[in-house]
Amino acid sequence: MDKENERSFAVVTGASSGIGFELAKQFVLHGYDLLMVADSEAVFEAQDELLSYGTNVECLETNLATFNGVELLSK
């Protein structure tokens, strides 16, 4: 992929609600592809909302306060 076709990418934790969701939304509105991480199933509903803006939005339900949660994110 050449430089002019590359897209910016962001990872937002706590992205299912509140400040985390609003940060995720700002990244998407500014053309970033996004990985949303949260410790609840609400992250999937948040993903559905952000997909409507036309960027790539992936999500991961895991608790980053645990070793297993961090391991899952790092894979």
N, C-alpha and C positions, 0 to 999 in steps of 0.2 A: 504494500500500500504506500503510495507516495504521500508526502507531507500535506499537500493541499486537500487530500481526501480523508485525513485522519480527524477523528472527533475527540473532544475532550471527554474525560471519564472521571466520575466522582463516586465515592463510597460515603454514604450517610448512615450513621447509626442512630437508633431511637427514631426511626423514620416513619413509624406507623401513626404518630399523632404529635400534636403540639409543635414545639420549635423544630424538632427533627423533621417532621413532615413539611413544614414551611421552608426549611433549608433545601430539602429534596426538590420541592416544587420550584424554587428559584433556580436550581441547577438545570432542571428540565426546561424551564422557560428560556434559559440562556443557551440551549442547544447541547447540553452535556448528556452523554449516556450515563446511566446511573445503576448502582447496586445499592438497594435499600436493605438495611439490616435492622431487625427488631425482635424482641423476645415474645411477641404475641402474633396470633393469626391475623390481627388487624393489618399487618403489613401487606397482606394479599389484597385487601380492599383498597389500601392506599396505592398499591401498584396499579390496580385497575383505573383509578382516577388519573394517575399521572401518564398512563399509556395514551390517553386521549390527546396529549400534546405532541405526539409524533416522534418521540425519541425512544431509544432502547432502554427499557426499565426492567431490571431483574430484581428479585427479592430473595431474601434468606431469613427464615425464622430460626433464630438461635439466641442464646443468652451469652453475651460477650463477657459477663462477669464470671463465667466458668471456664475451666481449662478446655472442656469438650467443645464449648461454643467457639472459642478462639481457634481450636483445631479445625472445626468445620469450616470456618471462614477462610482459613489458610489453604484449604485444598483446592 
